[in-house]
Amino acid sequence: MDSFVDTVLSLVKQGEGWAIPIAFIVAFGESLCFLSIVWPGWAILTGLAILLAASGVGWPILIGAIIAAGLGGVAGYSLSYWVGYRFKDSIGNVWPFTTHPTLIPRGEAFFDEHGLWSVFLGHFVGPVRAVIPVVAGMFQMPQIPFQIANVSSAFIWAVWVILGPVLFVNNQDAIFAFMRDHELLVALTMFALAFANGAALPMLFVPVLGLFVFVGGVHLYAGGSFWPIFIAGAAGAFAADLFFHRAGAQANGDFSDAWYVNDHGRGVADARSLVQQDGVLGVVTSKLYGMRRALYPIAAGAEGMAIAPFAIASAIAAVIWSGVLLLPGLAIRALVG
């Protein structure tokens, strides 16, 4: 797979004009149900963006690559939707679903929990990217909302994965200097990202989590201090837990109109069962639940869990969470330092 990535990127080194068709093909494969699970699309597009930045490519090529990647993502998802719609009764009998039988059930659970947002998030979420459009087709999601979510998400993803690295490479010295000179601002950013990640909103979870790891990693790579951003991240996660515990306690069991939960709060019921089962220990282990972790503090408040033991467990969990997410940045700094 590494050899394949190198071969693709070598084409771009030979001529910048290859960037546009390659961006389309790679994004198409990244979004197609039969290839997405094994296709190294994100790695290729990131490498492509870094090559374009290093070569000083002009805006016409760069914008063309972004548009091509967005169109490729839209086409891949649209074809995957048609596959699910057309072969919904037999889709489990073809690869990759025969060798990965849990893909369809996981995709269905994700789709059922997040609805339309699952299509929007699908371009960003690796484990279910391959099946979300297939499941949308199987459930016969109307074309207009599907395509609105598909097109908007595909182009946001294309900008993120191509323009982001280009801007970073072209301005890294200025960015590094700014982060070293304004550590308080970086710490406040980390606090805000950690707090936002505590909301039970799927449209926030993946981007915010990615930004937390990225900003922290860049700050550490630039020579910034570890402790301010570590403490800020832990404080943000802890503050979010306390806030949403209180929100859960004040909701009186009705989350249908709560702004901080998705799907009218239907996921809170399952989270309340987890609280009854795991108790205070679950406050710590819930940080491993992915997008569902934000529901645990809400459910704990709804179940009347006492604030003192909840706060102690939350503080422990927040420290572990912040430290683990900053480990990649520390490892990179150790390797290059």
N, C-alpha and C positions, 0 to 999 in steps of 0.2 A: 504494500500500500504506500509506503514511503517513497519507493521507486516510482510509482505511478504519479504521485504528487510532484516529484522532482521533474518528471518528463513533461507534465503539463506546464509547469512554471518555466521550463527551459524554452518552450515555444514563445512565451511572452518576452523572454530575454532576447530572442532572435528578431522580434518585431512587435512593436506596441499595438499594431493593428489586430493582433490575435486576441487582445484583451476582451474585446466586445463579444465575439462569438463564444469564447471560452467562458465568459461570465454567464452567458445565457445557458449554455449546456450544463455547466456545473450547478447552477441554481435549479435548473430543471430536474437534474438527478437528485439533488438534495431534497426536493419536494415531492418526488414521485414515490408512490407507496412501495414499489418493488425494489427500489435502489436505495432509498433514504437510510435504511438500517445499516448499510455497509459503505455507503458513498461518503468519501471524506470532503464533502463540499465546503464546509465551513473552513477547514484548514487550507484548501486550495484558494478560496476567495480571499482569505486573510493574507496568504502569501502573495497573491496577485496584487492586492492593495499595497503591500509593502514594496513590491517591485516597482509599481507605478510611482510611488512616492520617491523611491531612491533614484529613479531615472528622470525625475523632474517632468513627467508627462503633463501635457496641457489639459485644460478643462474639457475640451471636446471629447477626448478619449475617456477621461475619468467619468464625465456625466453619461457618456454612451455605455460604459461598463455598468454603471449603477442602474440605468434604465433596462439594459439587457438582463441583468440579474433579477430585477423586479419582475420583468415579463416571464423569465424562466420559472421563477417561483410561482407566479400565477398559473402558468401553463401546467406545471407539474401537479399542483393542487387540483386544478380543474379536471385533468385526466384521472387523477386518483378518485375524485368525487364520482366521475362517470363509471369507473370500475366498481366502486361500492354500490352504486345505484343499479347497475346492469347485472352484477353477479353476486348480489347480497346473500343468496342462499348457498352459494358454493365457494365463496371467497376463501373460506378456511381450508380449502383443499389444495391451494396453490402456494408456492414459495413466495415470500418468506414466512407465511403464516403456518405452514406445515411444520417447519423447524422451530418456530417461535410461537407456540400455541397460545401464550398468554397475551400476545400483542392485541388481538381483537378485544378480549375482555377488559384489558387495561384501557384501551381507547374508548370503549363504550362507557366505562366508569367515569373517565375524564370528561367525555362529552356530556354525560348525564348530569355531572356535577356542575360544569361550567357553561353549558349551553353554547350560545353564539360566541362567547369569549374563547371557547376551546379552539375554534377555527382561527381566531386572531392570534392566539398564543402558540398555535401549533408550529409556526415557522421558527419559534424561539426555543421550544421545549424538545430536547433530543429524544427521550424515551418514547414519546407518543407521536412524534412528527410523522412517522411513516403511516399511521393509521387514522389520524383525525379526519382527513378529508374522505377516506374510505367509509368511516363510520357515519359521517355526515350524509354521504350518498345512500348508505344502507337505511338510515332513518328518514330519507327523502326530505332533508332540510330544503326549504324554498331557495331557489337559485339567487334571488336578489340579495337577501341578507348574507347568504354564503359568499357571494362574489364581492360584496362590500367588505366583509371581514377579510377575505382572501387577498384582494387587491391592496387594501390599505396596509395589511400586515406584511405582505411580500415586499412592498416598496420601502416601508420603514426598516425591515430587516436588511434590505439591500444597501440602504444608506448607512445603517449601523455597521455592517460587516465590511464595507468597502471604504466609504468616506471617513469613518472613524479612524482606522489605522493610518490613512493617508495624512489626515490633519495632525495626528499625533506624531508621526515620523517627521513631518516637515516643521513642526514647532516644538520638538521635544526639549531642546535646551531651555527655551523660554518657560515651558511648562514645569520642568524640573526646578528651575530657579524660583519660580513663583511659589511652588509648593513648599520648598525649603524655607522661604522667607515669610510664609503666611500659614504656619502650622495650626494656629487657632482656627482659621477659616476651614482648613482641611478637616480638623477635628469636628467642627460644627457640621460639616457636610456628612461626615461619617455617622454622627449622631442622628441626623435627619434621615439618612438612608436606612439605618438600623431601625428607627422608629417606623418608617413607612413600610418596611418589610414585615412588621408585626400586624399589619391590617390584612384581613381575610379577603383580599381582592386579587384575583388571579392576574388581572392586567398589570398589577404593580409588582407581584412577587418576583418573577424571573428578571425583568429589567433592573429592579432595585437591588436584588441580590448580586447580579452581575456587576453592577456599578460599585457596590460595596467592595467586592473583591478586587475590581480593577483599580479603583481610586486608592485603596489601601496598598495594593501591590506597586503601583506607580510611585506613590509617596515613599515607600521603603526603598525602591530601586533608585530613586533620586537622591537618597541619602538622608531622608527625613527620619524623625524619631519614631520609635515604635509605641512607646507608652501613651502618648496623647491620643493617637487614633485607636489604640486598643481599648483604653478606658472610655473614650467617646462612643465606640461601637457597643460596648457592653452596657453603658448607661442608656443608650438609645433603645436597645432591645429590652432592658429592664423597665424603662419608662413605658414602652408600648404594652408590655405585659400588664402593668398596673392599670394603665388607661383602659384597656379592653376588658380586664377583670371587672372594673367598676361599671363599664358599659353593659357587660353581661348581667351584672347584678341589678342594674336599673331597668333592664328591658322587660322584666316581669314575664319572661318566656315568649314574648312576641318579637320576632326579628324580621317580620315581613317587610318593614319599611326602614330597617337599619341601613345606614349608608356604608357601614364598615364590613358588611358581609355580602357575598354573592348569592344569586339564586334564591332571594327572599329568605335567606337564613336556613334553608333546609338541611345544610350540612351540620348545623349546630346540634341537631338531635343525635347524630352519630357521635359527635364529640362529647356530648353529655354522657353517653354510655361509656366512653373511654374514661371520663373523669370518675364515674362510679366504679369502674373496674380498677384503674391505676392510682387514683388518688393524687397525693402530693408528688409522688415519684414521677407521675406522668407529666408534670410541669417541666421536668428536665428532659425526659425521653421524647416529649412532643417536638422538640427541636429537630428530630430526625424524620418528621412526618412530611417534609416538603411543604407544598402549598397548604396542606391541612393543619400545619402547626399553629397557625394564627387563630384557629378556632378553639384551641384548648383553653387559653385564658378567658375567652368569652364564655365558654361552657362552664369553666370553674366558677366564674362569677354567678352564672345562672343557677348552678348547683349549691350556691351558698358556701363555697370553700372559704375558710377563715383567711383573712388577709395576711396575718403574720406568717404562718407556714408557707402560704403561697409566695409571699415576697422573698423569703429565704431561698426556696427552691428556684424561683425565677432569677434571683441574683446569681446563683451557681450556674444555672443554665446559660445566662447571658454572658458570663465570663468565658465559659467553654465555647459558646457559639462564636463570639468575637475572635477568640484566639485561634480556633480552627480555620476560620475564613481568612485570617491573615497569615497563616502558615505558608501558602504558596509564595507570597511576597517576600517573606523572610528567607525561604529556600532559594529564591532567585537571587536575592541580594548576597546570600552566602556564596553562591556559585560564581557570581561575576565579581565579587569583591575580593 
